[in-house]
Amino acid sequence: MQRWEHLEHLDRHLVDELTQVARETVRDELREQTRKQRRRAALYAASGAVALYAGAAVALAAGLALALVLPDWAAALITAAVLGALALALRNAARPSAPRPAPGRAAVPGQRHAAPGGTAAPVPPMPSVPPTTGAVPPRRPDGDGGGGPEAPRA
């Protein structure tokens, strides 16, 4: 019996060692992936900052060009209005809009609005009464009960 106990100890030691090697391997792989992703995220952030400055320079150039033919205050106002309209258009493009019914036509409950491609699937109407869960159906007058073999009989 002592021989088997010694082998059990070796098995336990081998499993512990394999577990430790697997942990170290996974940890090293995750560190490498994290390092690459961190570098990529830093490059995206830097490119965003540079794009912001480039946009500001373009807006300044447009304002200065308008200032050649208009008073300074008017050029600044026009430039701000154009940038505000551009920001609003970009925000609306990024946000999904809720479908609206066509003018002169009321929305029917339980019916989907047609998508721009005209491929809307019909939706069944919503029931007026919520479903009851766990309710027992009433017994039939003929005494069958309608419950099948598992229905209790008196």
N, C-alpha and C positions, 0 to 999 in steps of 0.2 A: 504493500500500500504506500510505503514511503516513496517508491519510485514514481507512482502516478502523481503524488502531491508535488514532487519536484517538477514534473512536466507541466502541471497546472500553473506553477509559478513562472515557468518559462513562457507559457502561452500568454499569461497576463502581462509579462514584461514586453513581449513582442507586440501585443496589441497597444500597449501604452506608447511604445516607441513609434509604431506606425501612425498612431493618432497625432503624436507630436510632429512628425515629419509632414503629415498632411496639413496640419494647422500652419506650420511655417511656410509651406509652399503656397497655400491660399493667401496668407498674409502678404507674402512677397508679391504675388500677382496683383492683389488689390492695391498695394502701395504703388506699383508701377502704373496701373491704370489711373489711379487718383492723380499721380504726378502729371501724366499726360493731359488729363481733363482739366487740371488746374492751370496748366500752361495755355491750353486752348481757350479757357474762360478769360484769362488775362488778356490774350490777344483780341478776343471779341470786345472786351471792355475798352481796350485802347482804341480799336477801330471805331467804336461808337463815339468816344470822346473826340477823335479827330474829325469824324463826320459832323458832329455838332459844331465844331469851330469852322468847318468848311461851309456849313449852312449859314452861320452867322456872317461869314465873309461875303457870301453871295447876297444876303439880305442887305448888308451895308453897301455893297456895290450898287444894288438896285436903288437904294435910297439916295445915294450920291448922284446917280444918273438922273433920277427924277428931280433932284435939287438943282440941276442945271437949267431946267425949264420952268420949275415951279418954286414957290417960296419953300424955305426949309421945313416949316411946320407942316405944310401940305404934303411934301414928299415923305416925311416921317409918318404921317397919318395914313397915307395910301399904302406905304410899305407894311405898316402894322396891320391894316385891314386885310391885305393880301395874305400875310402870314397867318392871321387868325382864320381866314377862310380855308387855307390849306390845312391847318391843324384840324379844323372841324371836318373837312372832307376825309382826312386820314382816319380820324376817330370813327366816323360813320362807316368807313370801309372795313375797319377792324371789328366793329361790333355787329353781331348778327341781328338783323331787324326782324321784328315780329310781323307775320303776314297780316295784311289789312284787307277787309272785304272791299269789293269793287264799289264805286260810288253808285247809289241808288239801289243797292242790293243788300239786304240785311243778312247778317251771318246766321246760319242755321246751327243750333246746338247739335253736337255730335257729328258734324260734318267738317272735314278738313278743307282748308282753302287750297286752291290749285297752286301748285308750285310753278315757277317761271316756265318750266318745260311742259306743264300741263299734265304731270304724272302723279296726281294726288290719289292716294288709296282711300276708299270710303271707310269711315269709322262707325261702328255701331253706336246708337244713341245711348246716353247714360240712363240707367234705370232711375225712376223717381223714388223708389224705396230702397234703402240699403239692404244687402243680403243678411239673412239671419244665420249665424253660425251655431252649430250644435243643436238646432231645433229638431224636434221629433215630429215627423209628419202625422196628421190626425188619422185615427182609425177609420176604416171604411165601415159603412153600416152593415155590410154583409157578414161581418165578424172575421174576415180574413186578416184584416190589419194591414195588408199590403207590405208587410215587412219581410216576407220570405221565411226561410227555416230558422233564422236566428231571432225572430221576433218572439217575445215572451207570450206564453198562452196562459190564460187564467183558468 
